[in-house]
């Protein structure tokens, strides 16, 4: 067993050596150690002492979490049939243990017996969270109810994994080999990548897929309406009953229905009216109704702007594009052409200046300047040759480390995310400070023809967003594992640091240092930047309503919806209320809505808009204190870092925000930033 990389905790995960056959033996060992630790601490004569519990139990469970976390990560970024099988075999075992641990009435009693006056401030917050989590984990249930609760957790984990697999497989299974004539208008780098992909498979033509680096440019730039329709239909019907017959094996319809039924049953077992109430028990928002009211208020402010956006596109399409009656697959194309006409630039033009190396250097420069750290290349075993590893230092001392996996590829889940490898923790077993490590994962297009990868400005914003999550995790100064970094932060506040970082992508004195034309090396011209800024809030009303549509659907789905019913009528009702562009009847957006069915955002998707209020208000503090050169104030950066990033989850998010801003947040800055004041 000493050769099993999943049992090596001396340093970083040995990603280059982890194989599917290592998973089951590692779980055998780690679960046995956890069981032994659990039984040791629940005996009557084991003291109700925070440090003693941590030394015996937390040290064992933390290793299980790190090992299984490595397997889960590889399952998301390097999926193979063998790894998927090993992961799916291990998932019920891990879920069963965590469920049983979180509902163990003996352990719950031990934690309740701890005297909070013996704890420091960080430990008191972690203890408070632990007591709440025991209740939400079913520790107060007994008999058949407890058994049913455990069964629900295992089944939900299984279903969420299957939902995610279906979404990935449905996306990966589609390919269309287009002819050169169909790609008129599509950017050259996308065309070359499509040709190379087809050649690699021995096909004629150009291989188009539903991965974002391929799909989105086609929808934005392809002049062929037939091609856009073909791609749109494939994308909008993924993992659903509307997909072509050969892809219907990925249909998520029944999985969604069962997930919703299980969530409702779980909530009622815990004494809540619905799952939304259970979900909000650990969030900033007080009730589902408060969230619904917040979303509807924001929708009311955004709707006039969205209606104007649509009217502008309809008029432009009819007059300039010969599209008198736009179809769903036309809107992205019309929007891009209108933006080009109105602001005299295109995303493709901008993209030439954002080479991945320059962007990354610019990101590091702003992090180093604002947060008073240094970022250096580092060495670690990785799972793919495009992955890079870095370390963050302050005054020569290690603060944290992170992996960066930027490139889209087959077998890698879509989207972008940050995940933790390990947390900052003053380990009770070694009395050594464990520094935090994070994953930053994106899905950008790769380079080609000897040139570096090019990023859209949206890609740049995504990279800064995920870096914000990473900084929240890595810059923490908290030494209690369960409330350090992102741990213990309310879900509807966890997007604050990520959305905050996006603002740097709109500052000239930041942006000019991270651009260089792919052919000439020339920096982004100021005139082009000014056009980008002028277009910043282009269709912000539409974009806001789209996010509210998702968030309101999610909240009503988990508060008012009968799980036995089809979800599509509810979605139609939400769209009738807030949307100004209606997708076609065949669209099946929920079937790949992984955030709420497989990604932890159930009854929590509103968090993006909720936290955007916080992040916009926080950024306003930087706007108020920019220096003479238009760069963020180091003093404001230090206050933000110390008030919000460094304290992690060691206190309520509202307390951290008020320490930074001196007051509670308002919606004013968000509306102003998005041109809807």
C-alpha positions as CSV (number, residue, x, y, z in Angstrom):
1,X,0.0,0.0,0.0
2,X,3.0,2.3,0.4
3,X,3.1,2.5,-3.4
4,X,-0.5,3.8,-3.6
5,X,-0.3,7.5,-4.6
6,X,-3.7,8.1,-3.0
7,X,-2.3,7.2,0.4
8,X,0.7,9.6,0.1
9,X,0.0,12.8,2.1
10,X,3.5,14.0,2.6
11,X,3.1,16.8,0.1
12,X,1.0,17.4,-3.1
13,X,-1.1,14.8,-4.9
14,X,0.8,12.5,-7.2
15,X,-1.5,13.2,-10.1
16,X,0.8,11.7,-12.7
17,X,0.7,8.3,-10.9
18,X,-2.9,8.0,-9.8
19,X,-4.6,5.1,-11.7
20,X,-8.2,3.8,-11.5
21,X,-6.9,0.6,-9.8
22,X,-5.6,2.7,-6.8
23,X,-9.1,4.0,-5.9
24,X,-10.7,1.0,-4.2
25,X,-7.6,0.0,-2.1
26,X,-7.1,3.5,-0.9
27,X,-10.7,3.8,0.1
28,X,-10.4,0.5,2.0
29,X,-7.6,1.9,4.0
30,X,-8.9,5.4,4.6
31,X,-12.4,4.5,5.4
32,X,-11.2,1.9,7.9
33,X,-9.0,4.6,9.6
34,X,-11.9,7.0,9.7
35,X,-14.2,4.3,11.2
36,X,-11.6,3.6,13.8
37,X,-11.2,7.3,14.6
38,X,-15.0,7.8,14.9
39,X,-15.4,4.9,17.3
40,X,-12.5,6.2,19.4
41,X,-14.0,9.6,19.9
42,X,-17.6,8.6,20.7
43,X,-16.9,6.4,23.7
44,X,-18.2,7.9,26.9
45,X,-14.8,8.7,28.5
46,X,-13.4,10.5,25.4
47,X,-13.3,14.2,26.4
48,X,-15.6,16.7,24.8
49,X,-12.6,18.7,23.8
50,X,-12.3,20.5,20.4
51,X,-8.5,19.9,20.0
52,X,-8.7,16.2,21.1
53,X,-11.5,15.6,18.6
54,X,-9.6,17.3,15.8
55,X,-6.4,15.3,16.6
56,X,-8.2,12.0,16.5
57,X,-11.1,12.4,14.0
58,X,-10.4,15.4,11.8
59,X,-6.9,14.2,10.9
60,X,-8.4,11.0,9.6
61,X,-11.3,12.5,7.7
62,X,-9.1,15.2,6.2
63,X,-7.0,12.5,4.5
64,X,-10.1,10.8,3.2
65,X,-11.3,14.2,1.8
66,X,-8.0,15.0,0.2
67,X,-7.7,11.5,-1.4
68,X,-11.2,11.4,-2.7
69,X,-10.9,15.0,-3.8
70,X,-8.0,14.0,-6.1
71,X,-10.1,11.2,-7.6
72,X,-13.1,13.5,-8.1
73,X,-10.9,16.2,-9.7
74,X,-9.5,13.7,-12.2
75,X,-13.0,12.5,-12.9
76,X,-13.8,16.1,-13.9
77,X,-10.7,16.9,-16.0
78,X,-9.4,13.6,-17.3
79,X,-12.5,11.3,-17.6
80,X,-11.9,7.8,-18.9
81,X,-14.2,4.8,-18.8
82,X,-11.9,3.1,-16.3
83,X,-11.7,6.1,-14.0
84,X,-15.4,6.7,-14.2
85,X,-16.1,3.1,-13.2
86,X,-13.7,3.4,-10.3
87,X,-15.2,6.7,-9.2
88,X,-18.8,5.4,-9.5
89,X,-17.8,2.3,-7.4
90,X,-16.3,4.5,-4.7
91,X,-18.9,7.2,-4.6
92,X,-21.6,5.2,-2.6
93,X,-19.0,4.2,0.0
94,X,-17.7,7.7,0.5
95,X,-21.2,9.2,0.5
96,X,-22.4,6.6,3.0
97,X,-19.5,7.4,5.4
98,X,-20.0,11.2,5.3
99,X,-23.7,10.9,5.7
100,X,-23.3,8.6,8.7
101,X,-20.6,10.8,10.2
102,X,-22.8,13.9,9.8
103,X,-25.8,12.2,11.4
104,X,-24.0,10.3,14.2
105,X,-26.0,11.2,17.4
106,X,-23.1,10.1,19.6
107,X,-20.7,12.5,17.8
108,X,-23.4,15.2,17.8
109,X,-23.7,14.9,21.6
110,X,-19.9,15.1,22.0
111,X,-19.9,18.4,20.0
112,X,-22.9,19.8,21.9
113,X,-21.0,19.1,25.2
114,X,-18.0,21.3,24.2
115,X,-17.9,24.5,26.2
116,X,-17.7,27.4,23.6
117,X,-15.9,29.5,26.2
118,X,-12.9,27.2,25.9
119,X,-12.6,28.0,22.2
120,X,-11.0,30.9,20.3
121,X,-13.1,33.0,17.9
122,X,-12.3,30.8,14.8
123,X,-13.1,27.6,16.7
124,X,-16.3,29.1,18.0
125,X,-17.5,29.8,14.5
126,X,-16.5,26.3,13.3
127,X,-18.3,24.8,16.3
128,X,-21.4,26.8,15.6
129,X,-21.4,25.7,12.0
130,X,-20.8,22.1,13.1
131,X,-23.8,22.0,15.4
132,X,-26.0,23.5,12.5
133,X,-24.6,20.9,10.1
134,X,-25.3,18.0,12.4
135,X,-29.0,19.1,12.5
136,X,-29.0,19.5,8.7
137,X,-27.2,16.2,8.3
138,X,-30.0,14.3,10.1
139,X,-28.3,13.9,13.5
140,X,-31.6,14.5,15.3
141,X,-33.4,11.9,13.3
142,X,-34.0,8.4,14.7
143,X,-35.0,5.0,13.5
144,X,-36.6,4.6,10.1
145,X,-36.3,8.3,9.3
146,X,-32.6,8.3,9.9
147,X,-32.2,5.2,7.7
148,X,-34.2,6.8,4.9
149,X,-32.3,10.1,5.2
150,X,-29.0,8.1,4.7
151,X,-30.5,6.3,1.7
152,X,-31.6,9.6,0.2
153,X,-28.0,11.0,0.4
154,X,-26.5,8.0,-1.3
155,X,-29.1,8.0,-4.1
156,X,-28.7,11.8,-4.6
157,X,-25.0,11.5,-5.0
158,X,-25.4,8.7,-7.5
159,X,-28.0,10.6,-9.5
160,X,-26.0,13.9,-9.5
161,X,-23.0,12.0,-10.9
162,X,-25.1,10.4,-13.6
163,X,-26.6,13.7,-14.5
164,X,-23.1,15.2,-14.9
165,X,-22.0,12.2,-17.0
166,X,-25.0,12.5,-19.3
167,X,-24.3,16.2,-19.8
168,X,-20.7,15.5,-20.5
169,X,-21.3,12.5,-22.8
170,X,-24.1,14.3,-24.7
171,X,-21.8,17.2,-25.3
172,X,-18.8,15.1,-26.3
173,X,-20.8,12.7,-28.6
174,X,-21.9,15.4,-31.0
175,X,-19.7,16.4,-33.9
176,X,-20.6,18.0,-37.3
177,X,-18.1,18.1,-40.2
178,X,-18.9,21.3,-41.9
179,X,-17.8,22.3,-45.4
180,X,-15.6,25.3,-46.0
181,X,-18.6,27.2,-47.5
182,X,-20.6,26.9,-44.3
183,X,-17.9,28.6,-42.2
184,X,-18.1,32.0,-43.9
185,X,-17.6,34.6,-41.2
186,X,-16.2,32.2,-38.6
187,X,-12.9,33.4,-37.1
188,X,-9.8,32.0,-38.7
189,X,-8.4,30.5,-35.5
190,X,-11.6,28.6,-35.0
191,X,-11.7,27.4,-38.6
192,X,-8.0,26.2,-38.4
193,X,-8.8,24.4,-35.1
194,X,-11.8,22.7,-36.6
195,X,-9.8,21.6,-39.7
196,X,-7.0,20.2,-37.5
197,X,-9.6,18.3,-35.4
198,X,-11.1,16.8,-38.5
199,X,-7.7,15.8,-39.9
200,X,-6.8,14.2,-36.6
201,X,-9.8,11.9,-37.0
202,X,-9.2,11.2,-40.7
203,X,-12.2,13.2,-41.7
204,X,-12.8,15.7,-44.5
205,X,-14.2,19.1,-43.7
206,X,-14.1,21.0,-40.4
207,X,-15.1,19.4,-37.1
208,X,-17.5,21.5,-35.0
209,X,-18.4,20.5,-31.5
210,X,-20.6,21.7,-28.7
211,X,-17.6,22.7,-26.6
212,X,-17.7,26.5,-26.0
213,X,-14.5,27.3,-28.0
214,X,-16.1,25.8,-31.0
215,X,-19.8,26.3,-30.5
216,X,-19.9,30.0,-29.4
217,X,-17.9,31.5,-32.3
218,X,-20.1,29.7,-34.8
219,X,-23.3,31.1,-33.1
220,X,-21.8,34.6,-33.1
221,X,-20.1,34.8,-36.5
222,X,-21.3,32.1,-38.9
223,X,-23.3,33.8,-41.7
224,X,-25.0,30.5,-42.5
225,X,-28.3,30.5,-40.7
226,X,-28.6,26.8,-41.5
227,X,-25.4,26.0,-39.7
228,X,-26.4,28.1,-36.7
229,X,-29.7,26.3,-36.5
230,X,-28.0,22.9,-36.7
231,X,-25.6,23.7,-33.9
232,X,-28.3,25.4,-31.8
233,X,-30.7,22.5,-32.0
234,X,-27.9,20.1,-31.0
235,X,-26.9,22.3,-28.1
236,X,-30.4,23.1,-26.8
237,X,-31.5,19.5,-26.8
238,X,-28.5,17.9,-25.1
239,X,-29.2,15.2,-22.6
240,X,-32.9,15.3,-23.3
241,X,-35.8,13.6,-25.0
242,X,-35.6,16.1,-27.9
243,X,-32.1,15.0,-28.9
244,X,-31.6,12.8,-32.0
245,X,-32.5,9.2,-31.3
246,X,-28.9,8.0,-31.1
247,X,-28.2,10.5,-28.2
248,X,-31.4,9.9,-26.2
249,X,-29.6,7.4,-24.0
250,X,-28.2,10.5,-22.2
251,X,-31.7,11.9,-21.4
252,X,-31.7,13.5,-17.9
253,X,-35.5,13.8,-17.6
254,X,-36.1,11.0,-15.1
255,X,-33.0,11.8,-13.2
256,X,-34.1,15.4,-12.6
257,X,-37.5,14.2,-11.5
258,X,-36.1,11.8,-9.0
259,X,-33.5,14.3,-7.7
260,X,-36.3,16.9,-7.0
261,X,-38.4,14.3,-5.2
262,X,-35.6,13.2,-3.0
263,X,-34.7,16.7,-2.1
264,X,-38.2,17.5,-1.1
265,X,-38.4,14.3,1.0
266,X,-35.1,15.1,2.6
267,X,-36.3,18.6,3.6
268,X,-39.5,17.3,5.1
269,X,-37.6,14.7,7.1
270,X,-35.6,17.6,8.6
271,X,-38.7,19.6,9.4
272,X,-38.6,22.1,6.6
273,X,-41.5,22.9,4.3
274,X,-39.4,22.5,1.2
275,X,-35.9,22.1,0.0
276,X,-35.4,25.8,-0.5
277,X,-35.9,26.4,3.2
278,X,-33.4,23.7,4.0
279,X,-30.9,25.1,1.6
280,X,-31.2,28.7,3.0
281,X,-30.6,27.6,6.5
282,X,-26.9,28.0,6.0
283,X,-27.0,31.0,3.7
284,X,-27.2,34.8,4.1
285,X,-30.7,35.0,2.7
286,X,-33.4,34.5,5.3
287,X,-36.2,32.9,3.3
288,X,-37.2,31.7,-0.2
289,X,-39.6,34.7,-0.3
290,X,-36.8,37.2,0.4
291,X,-34.8,35.7,-2.5
292,X,-37.8,35.7,-4.9
293,X,-38.6,39.3,-3.9
294,X,-34.9,40.3,-4.5
295,X,-35.0,38.7,-8.0
296,X,-38.3,40.2,-9.0
297,X,-37.1,43.7,-7.9
298,X,-34.0,43.3,-9.9
299,X,-36.0,42.0,-12.9
300,X,-38.3,45.0,-12.7
301,X,-35.3,47.4,-13.0
302,X,-33.7,45.4,-15.8
303,X,-36.7,44.7,-18.0
304,X,-37.1,48.1,-19.7
305,X,-33.4,47.9,-20.7
306,X,-33.9,44.3,-22.0
307,X,-36.9,45.3,-24.0
308,X,-34.9,48.1,-25.6
309,X,-32.1,45.6,-26.3
310,X,-34.5,43.3,-28.2
311,X,-36.2,46.2,-30.1
312,X,-32.8,47.4,-31.2
313,X,-31.8,43.9,-32.5
314,X,-35.0,43.4,-34.3
315,X,-34.7,46.7,-36.1
316,X,-31.1,46.1,-37.0
317,X,-31.7,42.5,-38.2
318,X,-34.5,43.6,-40.5
319,X,-32.7,46.6,-41.9
320,X,-29.1,45.4,-42.2
321,X,-29.1,41.6,-42.1
322,X,-32.1,40.6,-44.0
323,X,-33.6,38.8,-41.0
324,X,-37.1,40.2,-40.6
325,X,-38.2,37.4,-38.2
326,X,-35.3,36.4,-36.0
327,X,-35.2,32.8,-34.8
328,X,-33.6,31.5,-31.6
329,X,-30.3,30.6,-33.4
330,X,-30.1,34.1,-34.8
331,X,-29.9,36.2,-31.7
332,X,-26.2,35.7,-30.9
333,X,-25.3,36.5,-34.5
334,X,-27.5,39.6,-34.6
335,X,-26.2,40.8,-31.3
336,X,-22.6,40.5,-32.4
337,X,-23.2,42.3,-35.7
338,X,-25.1,45.1,-33.9
339,X,-22.3,45.5,-31.5
340,X,-19.8,45.7,-34.4
341,X,-21.9,48.3,-36.1
342,X,-22.6,50.3,-33.0
343,X,-19.2,50.3,-31.5
344,X,-17.1,49.7,-34.6
345,X,-15.2,46.7,-33.3
346,X,-15.7,42.9,-33.0
347,X,-14.9,40.3,-30.4
348,X,-12.6,38.7,-33.0
349,X,-10.6,41.9,-33.3
350,X,-10.2,42.2,-29.6
351,X,-9.3,38.6,-29.2
352,X,-6.1,39.1,-31.3
353,X,-4.6,41.1,-28.4
354,X,-5.3,38.7,-25.6
355,X,-2.7,35.9,-25.9
356,X,-2.9,33.5,-23.0
357,X,0.7,34.2,-21.7
358,X,0.2,37.9,-21.7
359,X,-3.1,37.7,-20.0
360,X,-1.7,35.4,-17.3
361,X,1.2,37.7,-16.7
362,X,-1.3,40.6,-16.4
363,X,-3.4,38.7,-13.9
364,X,-0.4,37.9,-11.8
365,X,0.8,41.5,-11.9
366,X,-2.5,42.9,-10.5
367,X,-2.7,40.2,-7.8
368,X,0.9,40.9,-6.8
369,X,0.3,44.7,-6.7
370,X,-3.0,44.8,-4.9
371,X,-2.6,41.9,-2.5
372,X,1.1,42.4,-1.8
373,X,2.3,38.9,-2.8
374,X,4.6,37.3,-5.4
375,X,3.6,34.5,-7.8
376,X,6.3,32.1,-9.0
377,X,6.3,29.0,-11.2
378,X,6.5,25.9,-9.1
379,X,6.9,22.1,-9.7
380,X,4.3,19.4,-9.0
381,X,3.0,16.3,-10.7
382,X,0.1,17.1,-13.1
383,X,-2.6,15.2,-15.0
384,X,-2.1,16.8,-18.4
385,X,0.8,18.5,-20.1
386,X,-1.1,21.8,-20.5
387,X,-1.4,22.1,-16.7
388,X,0.8,24.6,-14.9
389,X,1.6,25.0,-11.2
390,X,2.4,28.1,-9.2
391,X,3.2,29.3,-5.7
392,X,2.2,32.5,-3.9
393,X,4.6,34.1,-1.5
394,X,4.6,37.1,0.8
395,X,7.9,38.3,2.2
396,X,9.5,35.2,1.0
397,X,7.2,32.9,2.8
398,X,4.8,30.4,1.1
399,X,1.2,31.5,1.3
400,X,-0.5,29.1,-1.1
401,X,-0.2,27.1,-4.3
402,X,-2.4,26.5,-7.3
403,X,-2.8,24.4,-10.4
404,X,-4.0,26.1,-13.6
405,X,-5.7,23.9,-16.2
406,X,-6.9,26.3,-18.9
407,X,-7.6,24.3,-22.1
408,X,-10.8,22.6,-23.3
409,X,-10.5,18.9,-24.4
410,X,-12.4,15.7,-24.7
411,X,-13.1,14.1,-21.3
412,X,-13.0,17.4,-19.4
413,X,-16.2,18.8,-17.9
414,X,-17.3,22.1,-19.5
415,X,-17.4,25.4,-17.7
416,X,-14.9,26.9,-15.3
417,X,-14.4,26.3,-11.6
418,X,-12.1,26.6,-8.6
419,X,-11.8,23.7,-6.2
420,X,-9.6,23.1,-3.2
421,X,-6.9,20.5,-2.9
422,X,-6.3,21.2,0.7
423,X,-7.1,23.9,3.2
424,X,-5.0,26.1,5.4
425,X,-4.8,24.4,8.8
426,X,-2.6,24.4,11.9
427,X,-2.5,20.6,11.9
428,X,-3.1,19.1,15.4
429,X,-1.1,16.0,14.6
430,X,2.1,17.8,13.5
431,X,1.5,21.3,15.0
432,X,2.8,22.5,11.5
433,X,0.9,25.0,9.4
434,X,-0.5,23.4,6.3
435,X,-0.7,25.9,3.4
436,X,-3.7,25.9,1.1
437,X,-3.7,24.6,-2.5
438,X,-6.3,25.2,-5.2
439,X,-7.3,24.1,-8.7
440,X,-8.2,26.8,-11.2
441,X,-9.9,25.1,-14.2
442,X,-11.2,26.8,-17.4
443,X,-12.1,25.6,-20.9
444,X,-10.4,27.9,-23.3
445,X,-9.4,27.2,-26.9
446,X,-5.8,25.9,-27.4
447,X,-3.2,27.4,-29.6
448,X,-2.3,26.4,-33.1
449,X,0.0,26.9,-36.0
450,X,2.8,27.8,-33.7
451,X,0.9,30.6,-32.0
452,X,-0.2,30.9,-28.4
453,X,-3.9,30.5,-27.4
454,X,-6.1,33.5,-27.9
455,X,-8.7,34.5,-25.3
456,X,-11.9,36.4,-25.8
457,X,-12.5,39.2,-23.3
458,X,-15.1,37.0,-21.8
459,X,-12.4,34.3,-21.3
460,X,-10.2,36.9,-19.6
461,X,-13.1,37.8,-17.3
462,X,-13.6,34.1,-16.5
463,X,-10.0,33.6,-15.7
464,X,-10.0,36.6,-13.3
465,X,-13.3,35.3,-11.8
466,X,-11.8,31.9,-10.9
467,X,-8.6,33.5,-9.7
468,X,-10.9,35.5,-7.3
469,X,-12.2,32.2,-5.8
470,X,-8.6,31.0,-5.6
471,X,-7.4,34.0,-3.7
472,X,-10.3,33.7,-1.3
473,X,-9.1,30.1,-0.6
474,X,-5.3,30.8,-0.6
475,X,-4.9,34.2,1.0
476,X,-6.8,33.2,4.2
477,X,-4.9,33.7,7.5
478,X,-7.4,31.5,9.4
479,X,-5.8,28.4,11.0
480,X,-9.0,26.4,11.7
481,X,-9.6,24.2,8.7
482,X,-13.4,24.2,8.7
483,X,-13.6,28.1,8.4
484,X,-10.4,28.9,6.5
485,X,-10.5,30.1,3.0
486,X,-13.8,29.3,1.3
487,X,-14.8,26.8,4.0
488,X,-17.7,27.9,6.1
489,X,-18.4,31.0,3.9
490,X,-22.2,31.3,3.2
491,X,-22.9,30.1,-0.3
492,X,-24.6,33.3,-1.4
493,X,-21.5,35.3,-0.4
494,X,-18.9,33.0,-1.9
495,X,-19.1,34.6,-5.3
496,X,-18.1,38.1,-3.9
497,X,-14.3,37.7,-4.3
498,X,-14.7,36.1,-7.8
499,X,-17.0,38.7,-9.2
500,X,-15.0,41.4,-7.6
501,X,-11.9,40.4,-9.6
502,X,-13.8,40.7,-12.9
503,X,-13.8,44.5,-12.5
504,X,-10.1,44.6,-13.1
505,X,-10.7,43.5,-16.7
506,X,-12.3,46.8,-17.4
507,X,-9.5,49.1,-16.1
508,X,-7.2,50.5,-18.8
509,X,-4.2,50.7,-16.5
510,X,-4.6,47.0,-15.8
511,X,-5.6,45.8,-19.2
512,X,-2.9,47.6,-21.2
513,X,-0.2,45.5,-19.4
514,X,-1.8,42.2,-20.3
515,X,-2.2,42.6,-24.1
516,X,0.0,42.1,-27.1
517,X,-1.2,41.4,-30.6
518,X,-0.6,37.8,-31.6
519,X,1.2,38.8,-34.8
520,X,2.8,42.2,-34.0
521,X,3.1,42.2,-30.2
522,X,1.5,45.7,-30.2
523,X,-0.6,46.4,-27.0
524,X,-4.3,46.9,-27.2
525,X,-4.9,50.4,-28.7
526,X,-6.6,52.8,-26.3
527,X,-9.2,53.6,-29.0
528,X,-10.2,50.0,-29.1
529,X,-10.4,49.8,-25.4
530,X,-12.6,52.9,-25.3
531,X,-15.0,51.1,-27.7
532,X,-15.0,48.1,-25.5
533,X,-15.9,50.2,-22.4
534,X,-18.6,51.9,-24.4
535,X,-20.0,48.5,-25.3
536,X,-19.5,47.1,-21.8
537,X,-23.2,47.3,-20.9
538,X,-24.4,46.3,-24.3
539,X,-27.4,44.1,-23.7
540,X,-26.8,44.2,-19.9
541,X,-30.6,44.2,-19.4
542,X,-30.9,41.0,-21.5
543,X,-28.0,39.4,-19.6
544,X,-29.4,40.3,-16.2
545,X,-32.9,38.9,-17.1
546,X,-31.3,35.6,-18.3
547,X,-29.5,35.2,-15.0
548,X,-32.7,36.0,-13.1
549,X,-34.6,33.5,-15.2
550,X,-32.3,30.8,-14.1
551,X,-32.3,31.9,-10.5
552,X,-36.0,32.3,-10.2
553,X,-36.6,29.0,-11.9
554,X,-34.2,27.3,-9.4
555,X,-35.8,28.9,-6.3
556,X,-39.4,28.2,-7.4
557,X,-38.4,24.7,-8.4
558,X,-37.3,24.0,-4.9
559,X,-40.0,25.9,-3.0
560,X,-43.3,25.8,-4.9
561,X,-43.0,23.1,-7.5
562,X,-44.5,19.6,-7.0
563,X,-41.6,17.2,-7.8
564,X,-44.0,14.8,-9.5
565,X,-44.7,17.4,-12.2
566,X,-42.8,18.2,-15.3
567,X,-40.4,21.1,-14.8
568,X,-41.0,22.6,-18.2
569,X,-44.3,24.3,-17.4
570,X,-42.7,26.0,-14.4
571,X,-39.8,27.2,-16.6
572,X,-42.4,28.5,-19.2
573,X,-44.2,30.4,-16.4
574,X,-40.9,32.0,-15.2
575,X,-40.0,33.0,-18.8
576,X,-43.5,34.5,-19.3
577,X,-42.8,36.6,-16.2
578,X,-39.2,37.8,-16.7
579,X,-37.9,36.9,-20.2
580,X,-38.1,39.0,-23.3
581,X,-36.7,36.4,-25.7
582,X,-38.4,33.0,-25.5
583,X,-36.5,29.8,-26.5
584,X,-38.3,27.4,-28.8
585,X,-40.5,24.6,-27.5
586,X,-37.8,22.0,-28.2
587,X,-35.2,23.7,-26.0
588,X,-34.4,21.7,-22.8
589,X,-32.2,24.1,-20.8
590,X,-32.8,22.3,-17.4
591,X,-31.4,19.0,-18.7
592,X,-27.9,20.3,-18.6
593,X,-28.4,22.8,-15.8
594,X,-25.6,21.1,-13.9
595,X,-25.2,24.0,-11.4
596,X,-28.5,23.0,-9.7
597,X,-28.7,19.3,-10.5
598,X,-25.1,18.3,-10.0
599,X,-23.1,21.3,-8.8
600,X,-24.2,22.3,-5.4
601,X,-26.3,25.4,-6.4
602,X,-29.7,23.9,-5.8
603,X,-31.9,26.7,-4.4
604,X,-28.7,28.7,-4.6
605,X,-28.3,29.9,-8.1
606,X,-29.6,33.3,-7.0
607,X,-26.2,33.6,-5.2
608,X,-24.6,35.0,-8.4
609,X,-26.8,38.0,-8.4
610,X,-26.9,38.3,-4.6
611,X,-23.1,38.3,-4.4
612,X,-22.9,40.6,-7.4
613,X,-24.6,43.3,-5.3
614,X,-21.8,42.7,-2.7
615,X,-19.0,42.7,-5.2
616,X,-20.1,45.8,-7.1
617,X,-20.4,47.7,-3.8
618,X,-17.0,46.4,-2.7
619,X,-15.5,47.5,-6.1
620,X,-17.0,51.0,-5.6
621,X,-14.6,51.4,-2.6
622,X,-11.7,50.9,-5.0
623,X,-13.2,53.3,-7.5
624,X,-13.4,55.9,-4.7
625,X,-9.6,55.5,-3.9
626,X,-7.9,55.0,-7.3
627,X,-4.5,56.6,-7.3
628,X,-3.3,59.4,-9.7
629,X,-2.4,56.8,-12.4
630,X,-5.8,55.1,-12.3
631,X,-4.5,52.1,-10.4
632,X,-6.2,50.5,-7.4
633,X,-5.1,51.9,-4.0
634,X,-2.8,49.5,-2.2
635,X,-4.3,50.6,1.1
636,X,-7.8,49.7,-0.1
637,X,-6.5,46.4,-1.4
638,X,-5.0,45.7,2.0
639,X,-8.2,46.5,3.8
640,X,-10.2,44.3,1.4
641,X,-7.8,41.5,1.8
642,X,-7.7,41.7,5.6
643,X,-11.5,42.3,6.0
644,X,-12.8,39.7,3.6
645,X,-10.2,37.4,2.0
646,X,-8.0,36.7,5.1
647,X,-10.9,36.0,7.5
648,X,-12.5,33.3,5.2
649,X,-15.5,31.8,6.9
650,X,-14.4,32.5,10.4
651,X,-17.3,35.0,10.9
652,X,-20.6,35.8,9.0
653,X,-20.0,37.3,5.6
654,X,-22.1,40.4,6.4
655,X,-19.8,41.2,9.3
656,X,-16.8,41.0,7.0
657,X,-18.5,43.2,4.4
658,X,-19.5,45.8,6.9
659,X,-15.9,45.9,8.3
660,X,-14.7,46.7,4.8
661,X,-17.4,49.2,3.7
662,X,-18.5,50.5,7.0
663,X,-22.2,49.8,6.2
664,X,-24.5,47.2,4.7
665,X,-24.5,46.7,0.9
666,X,-26.8,48.5,-1.5
667,X,-27.9,47.7,-5.0
668,X,-26.8,51.2,-6.3
669,X,-23.3,50.3,-7.5
670,X,-24.5,47.2,-9.3
671,X,-27.2,49.1,-11.3
672,X,-24.7,51.9,-12.0
673,X,-22.0,49.5,-13.2
674,X,-24.4,47.7,-15.5
675,X,-25.8,50.9,-17.0
676,X,-29.2,50.4,-15.4
677,X,-29.1,53.2,-12.8
